[in-house]
Amino acid sequence: MTRSTTDEAAVPPLPSPKERRRLREAKSLSEEEVAAAVGVTRATVRSWETGRTSPRGRKRALYAKLIAPEPAVKPEVVKPPVVTAEAAAVVAGPVAAVPAAPDLPEASPLPEAPPAAPPADPPPPPPPISDTRSGAEAPDERRVSPAEAFDELYARTAPGLVRQTYLLTGRRALARESVERAFELAWQRWPEVAVDRDPAGWVRAAAYEYAMSPWHRLRRTHRHPDAPPTEPGKRALFDALLDLPPAYRRTLLLYDGVGLDLPEIAAETEASTPAAAGRLMTARAAVAERLPELADAAPAEQSALLQDRLGGLARAEHVPVPRPARAVRTGSENKARLWTRAAVAGVALLIAVTGLTLHTAPTHYEPPISPPERVGGVPPRGGPQKLTAQDLKLQKSLSEQLAHGPERLVPRLE
């Protein structure tokens, strides 16, 4: 085992990227300060907090120590004094024999040492879907199955999340589709979602990202928002929300609708805390121009009033109820099974095409045959012409003259 592997094994596992940013901002540390302390650039720290990369080796140990939460101070446990047999006999004796001092209070008897308790089993782990904001407590201490934990999370957060997504998009069908798609993705990645610090926030971020995708503009059903409310006040708020840019609308909804703090909003929207604060102030100012009662209110009253108006708008509209949790789980499993089969079929098709290509491909180079071309300007092919009568006569006379002519000279050796 190398030294780097040993160092990484000694360092405790790092929290999730969103938790890393929250811990850094909880300690009032900037990205530049963390980068200077660890010895990296600011872009590297940002990539660690977005989850694109993860530190290793000595930098991992320094980074984990830098963002580690401060341990809670536990009160000191005062152990009872050990009472010997002689002291117990003296205490158990008659009290009247000991004169009490007039100016001191009566001494209380020493507490008895509690009997040694047997070693207790470690407490069971908390349920994986605890929601700190809702204040819901675990119904029992028994171990729940993944399906039961998912159904509980779905039943508690899905209806409200559909209303939030409707305020974000202005489309009821898209809001329901986004929430169901986010829960399907959460069921596919349930081992990761179950141990997350905020499972409801994980699903909410997935639903918001899907709902704000610009590709929905290409779909005819989601190209235009639904009809606005008929009440003038709710209609003005509805139009003001849809006129905001998506990032500003999401920041306003998370702060005044959900109740998140600015560092949590910055971590969820992948922006800095000052940027999230600027988006919130700009969005509030734009909404206040449409609603005069918000412009005259103080900042605290404005936040409470805007939260009440957002809740009233979401409850007044007939937002569709999402499907049961069992149907969402079944749909997620069917989609995962379908994509798996499609991937296997694609790989098999690729292997078959590759094998066919290797089988039919030539093993040596064959020069291509040039295509035929018409050639012009060449005289027609000639040949021996037919002899005429004069030619035949001449040929005959020549042959006869050769027969009666002188003999051919033949060389001889002497």
C-alpha positions as CSV (number, residue, x, y, z in Angstrom):
1,M,0.0,0.0,0.0
2,T,1.4,3.4,-1.0
3,R,1.7,6.4,1.3
4,S,-1.1,8.3,-0.4
5,T,-3.5,5.4,-0.1
6,T,-2.7,5.1,3.6
7,D,-3.3,8.9,4.2
8,E,-6.7,8.7,2.4
9,A,-7.7,5.8,4.5
10,A,-6.9,7.7,7.7
11,V,-8.9,10.8,6.7
12,P,-12.6,10.5,7.4
13,P,-14.9,10.5,4.4
14,L,-15.8,14.0,3.1
15,P,-19.4,15.2,3.2
16,S,-21.5,15.8,0.1
17,P,-20.5,18.7,-2.1
18,K,-23.5,20.8,-1.0
19,E,-22.6,20.1,2.7
20,R,-19.0,21.1,2.1
21,R,-20.1,24.6,0.9
22,R,-22.5,24.9,3.9
23,L,-19.7,24.0,6.3
24,R,-17.3,26.5,4.8
25,E,-19.8,29.4,4.9
26,A,-20.8,28.4,8.4
27,K,-17.2,29.1,9.4
28,S,-17.3,32.4,7.5
29,L,-14.5,31.2,5.1
30,S,-14.3,32.4,1.6
31,E,-13.1,30.3,-1.4
32,E,-9.8,32.3,-1.5
33,E,-9.1,31.6,2.2
34,V,-9.7,27.9,1.8
35,A,-7.6,27.8,-1.4
36,A,-4.7,29.6,0.3
37,A,-4.8,27.3,3.4
38,V,-4.9,24.1,1.3
39,G,-2.5,25.3,-1.4
40,V,-4.7,25.2,-4.4
41,T,-6.5,27.7,-6.7
42,R,-10.0,29.1,-6.2
43,A,-11.3,27.2,-9.2
44,T,-10.2,23.9,-7.6
45,V,-12.1,24.7,-4.4
46,R,-15.2,25.5,-6.4
47,S,-14.9,22.2,-8.3
48,W,-14.7,20.4,-4.9
49,E,-17.9,22.1,-3.7
50,T,-19.8,21.4,-7.0
51,G,-18.8,17.7,-7.0
52,R,-16.8,17.7,-10.2
53,T,-13.6,16.7,-8.5
54,S,-12.5,15.6,-5.0
55,P,-9.3,16.3,-3.1
56,R,-6.7,13.6,-2.5
57,G,-3.7,12.9,-0.3
58,R,-2.4,15.7,1.9
59,K,-4.8,18.2,0.4
60,R,-7.8,16.0,1.3
61,A,-6.6,15.8,4.9
62,L,-6.1,19.6,5.1
63,Y,-9.5,20.3,3.5
64,A,-11.3,17.9,5.7
65,K,-9.7,19.4,8.8
66,L,-10.5,22.9,7.6
67,I,-14.2,22.4,7.0
68,A,-14.8,19.9,9.9
69,P,-17.7,21.0,12.1
70,E,-16.8,22.0,15.6
71,P,-17.6,19.3,18.2
72,A,-20.4,20.2,20.6
73,V,-19.1,20.9,24.1
74,K,-20.4,18.1,26.4
75,P,-21.1,18.8,30.1
76,E,-18.6,17.2,32.4
77,V,-20.0,14.2,34.2
78,V,-19.4,14.3,37.9
79,K,-18.8,10.8,39.2
80,P,-20.2,10.0,42.7
81,P,-17.6,9.6,45.4
82,V,-16.6,6.1,46.3
83,V,-18.0,5.3,49.8
84,T,-16.0,2.7,51.8
85,A,-17.5,0.3,54.2
86,E,-16.2,2.2,57.3
87,A,-17.7,5.5,56.0
88,A,-21.0,3.8,55.2
89,A,-21.1,2.5,58.8
90,V,-20.4,5.9,60.2
91,V,-23.1,7.5,58.0
92,A,-25.6,4.7,58.9
93,G,-25.0,5.3,62.7
94,P,-27.1,7.4,65.0
95,V,-27.1,11.0,63.9
96,A,-27.9,12.3,67.4
97,A,-24.4,11.5,68.6
98,V,-22.9,14.1,66.2
99,P,-23.6,17.6,67.4
100,A,-24.7,19.8,64.6
101,A,-23.2,23.2,64.1
102,P,-25.8,25.9,64.7
103,D,-24.7,28.2,61.8
104,L,-24.3,25.5,59.1
105,P,-27.2,23.8,57.2
106,E,-27.9,20.2,57.8
107,A,-25.7,17.9,55.7
108,S,-27.5,15.7,53.2
109,P,-26.6,12.0,53.1
110,L,-24.1,10.9,50.5
111,P,-25.7,9.3,47.5
112,E,-25.4,5.6,47.0
113,A,-23.2,4.4,44.2
114,P,-25.4,3.1,41.4
115,P,-24.9,-0.5,40.5
116,A,-22.8,-1.2,37.4
117,A,-25.1,-1.3,34.4
118,P,-24.6,-4.0,31.8
119,P,-23.1,-2.7,28.5
120,A,-25.9,-1.3,26.4
121,D,-26.3,-2.0,22.7
122,P,-25.4,0.9,20.4
123,P,-28.4,3.1,19.6
124,P,-30.1,2.3,16.3
125,P,-29.3,4.7,13.4
126,P,-31.8,7.5,12.8
127,P,-34.3,7.0,9.9
128,P,-32.8,8.2,6.6
129,I,-35.6,10.6,5.8
130,S,-35.7,13.0,8.7
131,D,-36.8,16.5,7.8
132,T,-35.4,19.0,10.2
133,R,-37.6,21.8,8.9
134,S,-40.9,20.0,9.1
135,G,-40.3,18.9,12.7
136,A,-41.6,15.4,12.0
137,E,-40.4,12.8,14.4
138,A,-39.8,9.1,13.6
139,P,-43.1,7.2,14.1
140,D,-41.2,4.2,15.6
141,E,-37.7,2.9,16.2
142,R,-38.0,-0.2,14.0
143,R,-35.9,-0.6,10.9
144,V,-37.9,0.4,7.8
145,S,-37.4,-1.0,4.4
146,P,-36.2,1.2,1.5
147,A,-39.7,1.1,-0.1
148,E,-41.4,2.2,3.2
149,A,-38.9,5.1,3.7
150,F,-39.4,6.2,0.1
151,D,-43.2,6.1,0.5
152,E,-43.0,8.2,3.7
153,L,-40.8,10.8,2.0
154,Y,-43.1,10.9,-1.0
155,A,-46.3,11.2,1.1
156,R,-44.8,14.0,3.1
157,T,-43.2,16.2,0.4
158,A,-44.8,15.4,-2.9
159,P,-48.0,17.4,-2.6
160,G,-46.3,20.6,-1.4
161,L,-43.5,20.2,-3.9
162,V,-46.0,20.1,-6.8
163,R,-47.5,23.4,-5.6
164,Q,-44.0,24.9,-5.4
165,T,-43.1,23.8,-8.9
166,Y,-46.4,25.2,-10.2
167,L,-45.3,28.7,-8.8
168,L,-41.9,28.2,-10.5
169,T,-43.3,27.3,-13.9
170,G,-46.9,28.4,-14.1
171,R,-47.8,25.0,-15.7
172,R,-49.8,22.4,-13.7
173,A,-49.0,19.4,-15.9
174,L,-45.3,20.3,-16.0
175,A,-45.2,20.7,-12.2
176,R,-46.7,17.2,-11.7
177,E,-44.4,15.7,-14.3
178,S,-41.3,17.3,-12.7
179,V,-42.1,16.1,-9.2
180,E,-42.8,12.5,-10.4
181,R,-39.6,12.6,-12.5
182,A,-37.6,13.8,-9.6
183,F,-38.9,11.0,-7.3
184,E,-38.3,8.4,-10.0
185,L,-34.7,9.6,-10.1
186,A,-34.5,9.5,-6.3
187,W,-35.7,5.9,-6.3
188,Q,-33.1,4.9,-8.8
189,R,-30.4,6.6,-6.6
190,W,-32.0,5.7,-3.3
191,P,-28.8,4.5,-1.6
192,E,-27.4,8.0,-2.2
193,V,-30.6,9.9,-1.3
194,A,-31.3,7.9,1.9
195,V,-28.0,9.0,3.5
196,D,-28.2,12.6,2.3
197,R,-28.5,15.3,5.0
198,D,-31.7,16.6,3.4
199,P,-33.5,14.1,1.2
200,A,-36.4,16.5,0.6
201,G,-33.9,19.1,-0.6
202,W,-32.3,16.6,-2.9
203,V,-35.7,15.8,-4.5
204,R,-36.6,19.5,-4.6
205,A,-33.4,20.4,-6.5
206,A,-34.0,17.6,-9.0
207,A,-37.6,18.7,-9.6
208,Y,-36.6,22.4,-10.0
209,E,-33.9,21.5,-12.5
210,Y,-36.2,19.4,-14.6
211,A,-39.0,22.0,-14.5
212,M,-36.7,24.9,-15.5
213,S,-35.1,23.0,-18.5
214,P,-35.3,25.2,-21.6
215,W,-36.1,22.1,-23.8
216,H,-39.7,22.2,-22.6
217,R,-40.3,25.1,-24.9
218,L,-40.1,22.6,-27.8
219,R,-43.0,20.6,-26.5
220,R,-46.4,21.9,-27.6
221,T,-48.2,21.0,-24.2
222,H,-45.6,23.0,-22.2
223,R,-44.9,25.9,-24.6
224,H,-47.3,28.4,-22.9
225,P,-48.2,28.8,-19.2
226,D,-51.7,28.0,-18.0
227,A,-54.4,30.6,-17.6
228,P,-53.7,33.0,-14.8
229,P,-56.1,33.3,-11.8
230,T,-59.1,35.4,-12.1
231,E,-58.6,37.3,-8.9
232,P,-56.7,40.6,-9.6
233,G,-54.3,40.3,-6.7
234,K,-53.4,36.6,-7.4
235,R,-53.1,37.4,-11.1
236,A,-50.7,40.3,-10.5
237,L,-48.5,38.0,-8.4
238,F,-48.7,35.2,-10.9
239,D,-47.7,37.6,-13.8
240,A,-44.9,39.1,-11.7
241,L,-43.4,35.7,-10.9
242,L,-43.4,34.6,-14.5
243,D,-41.8,37.8,-15.7
244,L,-38.8,37.2,-13.5
245,P,-35.8,35.4,-14.9
246,P,-35.7,31.7,-13.8
247,A,-32.8,32.1,-11.4
248,Y,-34.4,35.1,-9.7
249,R,-37.8,33.3,-9.5
250,R,-36.2,30.2,-8.0
251,T,-34.3,32.3,-5.4
252,L,-37.4,34.2,-4.4
253,L,-39.4,31.0,-4.1
254,L,-36.8,29.2,-2.0
255,Y,-36.4,32.1,0.4
256,D,-40.0,33.4,0.9
257,G,-41.8,30.3,-0.1
258,V,-39.8,27.4,1.3
259,G,-38.0,29.3,4.0
260,L,-34.3,28.5,3.2
261,D,-31.4,30.7,4.3
262,L,-29.2,32.4,1.8
263,P,-26.2,30.0,2.2
264,E,-28.5,27.1,1.6
265,I,-30.0,28.8,-1.4
266,A,-26.6,29.6,-2.8
267,A,-25.5,26.0,-2.4
268,E,-28.6,24.7,-4.1
269,T,-28.5,27.1,-7.0
270,E,-24.7,26.8,-7.4
271,A,-24.1,30.6,-6.8
272,S,-22.3,32.6,-4.2
273,T,-24.1,34.0,-1.2
274,P,-23.8,37.6,-2.3
275,A,-25.2,36.7,-5.7
276,A,-28.2,34.9,-4.1
277,A,-28.8,38.0,-1.9
278,G,-28.7,40.2,-5.0
279,R,-31.1,38.0,-6.9
280,L,-33.5,38.0,-3.9
281,M,-33.5,41.8,-3.5
282,T,-34.0,42.3,-7.3
283,A,-36.8,39.8,-7.4
284,R,-38.5,41.4,-4.4
285,A,-38.3,44.9,-6.0
286,A,-39.8,43.6,-9.2
287,V,-42.7,41.9,-7.4
288,A,-43.2,45.0,-5.2
289,E,-43.8,47.1,-8.4
290,R,-46.8,44.9,-9.2
291,L,-48.1,44.7,-5.6
292,P,-48.3,48.1,-3.9
293,E,-48.9,46.6,-0.4
294,L,-45.4,45.0,-0.5
295,A,-43.6,48.3,-1.4
296,D,-44.9,50.1,1.7
297,A,-44.0,47.2,4.1
298,A,-40.8,46.8,6.1
299,P,-38.4,44.0,5.1
300,A,-39.5,41.6,7.8
301,E,-43.2,42.3,7.1
302,Q,-42.6,42.1,3.4
303,S,-41.1,38.6,3.7
304,A,-44.1,37.4,5.8
305,L,-46.6,39.0,3.5
306,L,-45.0,37.6,0.4
307,Q,-44.8,34.2,2.0
308,D,-48.5,34.4,2.8
309,R,-49.4,35.5,-0.7
310,L,-47.3,32.8,-2.3
311,G,-49.0,30.2,-0.1
312,G,-52.4,31.5,-0.9
313,L,-51.7,31.5,-4.7
314,A,-50.5,27.9,-4.6
315,R,-53.5,26.7,-2.5
316,A,-56.1,28.6,-4.6
317,E,-55.1,26.9,-7.9
318,H,-56.3,23.4,-8.6
319,V,-52.9,21.7,-8.8
320,P,-53.1,18.0,-9.8
321,V,-52.3,15.5,-7.2
322,P,-49.3,13.3,-8.0
323,R,-49.6,9.6,-8.5
324,P,-49.3,7.2,-5.6
325,A,-45.8,6.3,-4.4
326,R,-46.1,2.7,-5.5
327,A,-46.9,3.8,-9.1
328,V,-43.9,6.1,-9.1
329,R,-41.6,3.4,-7.8
330,T,-42.9,1.0,-10.4
331,G,-42.5,3.5,-13.2
332,S,-38.9,4.2,-12.1
333,E,-38.1,0.5,-12.1
334,N,-39.7,0.0,-15.5
335,K,-37.8,2.9,-17.0
336,A,-34.5,1.7,-15.5
337,R,-35.2,-1.8,-16.9
338,L,-36.1,-0.4,-20.3
339,W,-32.9,1.7,-20.4
340,T,-30.8,-1.2,-19.3
341,R,-32.3,-3.4,-22.1
342,A,-31.8,-0.7,-24.6
343,A,-28.2,-0.3,-23.6
344,V,-27.6,-4.1,-23.8
345,A,-29.3,-4.2,-27.2
346,G,-27.2,-1.3,-28.4
347,V,-24.0,-3.0,-27.3
348,A,-25.0,-6.3,-28.9
349,L,-25.8,-4.5,-32.1
350,L,-22.5,-2.7,-32.1
351,I,-20.7,-6.0,-31.6
352,A,-22.6,-7.7,-34.4
353,V,-21.9,-4.9,-36.8
354,T,-18.2,-4.9,-35.9
355,G,-18.0,-8.7,-36.4
356,L,-19.8,-8.4,-39.8
357,T,-17.4,-5.7,-40.9
358,L,-14.4,-7.7,-39.9
359,H,-15.7,-10.7,-41.7
360,T,-16.6,-9.0,-45.0
361,A,-13.7,-6.5,-45.1
362,P,-10.9,-7.3,-47.7
363,T,-7.6,-8.6,-46.4
364,H,-5.5,-6.9,-49.0
365,Y,-5.5,-3.7,-51.1
366,E,-7.4,-3.9,-54.4
367,P,-6.9,-0.9,-56.7
368,P,-10.2,0.4,-58.0
369,I,-11.1,-0.2,-61.6
370,S,-11.2,3.0,-63.6
371,P,-14.6,3.7,-65.2
372,P,-14.7,3.5,-69.0
373,E,-14.5,6.8,-70.9
374,R,-15.4,7.6,-74.6
375,V,-12.3,8.6,-76.6
376,G,-12.8,10.8,-79.7
377,G,-10.5,11.7,-82.6
378,V,-9.0,8.2,-83.3
379,P,-9.3,6.9,-86.8
380,P,-11.1,3.6,-87.2
381,R,-9.2,0.4,-87.0
382,G,-7.9,-0.6,-90.6
383,G,-6.9,-4.0,-92.1
384,P,-5.8,-5.7,-95.3
385,Q,-8.0,-4.7,-98.2
386,K,-9.5,-7.2,-100.7
387,L,-7.2,-7.7,-103.7
388,T,-8.5,-6.4,-107.0
389,A,-8.1,-8.2,-110.4
390,Q,-5.1,-6.0,-111.2
391,D,-3.5,-6.9,-107.9
392,L,-4.1,-10.6,-108.5
393,K,-2.5,-10.4,-111.9
394,L,0.5,-8.6,-110.6
395,Q,0.9,-11.1,-107.8
396,K,0.8,-14.0,-110.3
397,S,3.3,-12.5,-112.6
398,L,5.7,-11.9,-109.7
399,S,5.4,-15.4,-108.5
400,E,6.2,-16.7,-112.0
401,Q,9.2,-14.5,-112.5
402,L,10.7,-15.7,-109.4
403,A,10.5,-19.3,-110.5
404,H,12.4,-18.6,-113.9
405,G,14.9,-16.2,-112.4
406,P,18.5,-16.9,-111.5
407,E,19.3,-19.2,-108.6
408,R,19.9,-17.7,-105.2
409,L,23.4,-17.3,-104.2
410,V,24.4,-19.6,-101.4
411,P,27.7,-19.1,-99.5
412,R,30.2,-22.0,-99.3
413,L,33.3,-22.9,-97.4
414,E,36.4,-23.6,-99.3
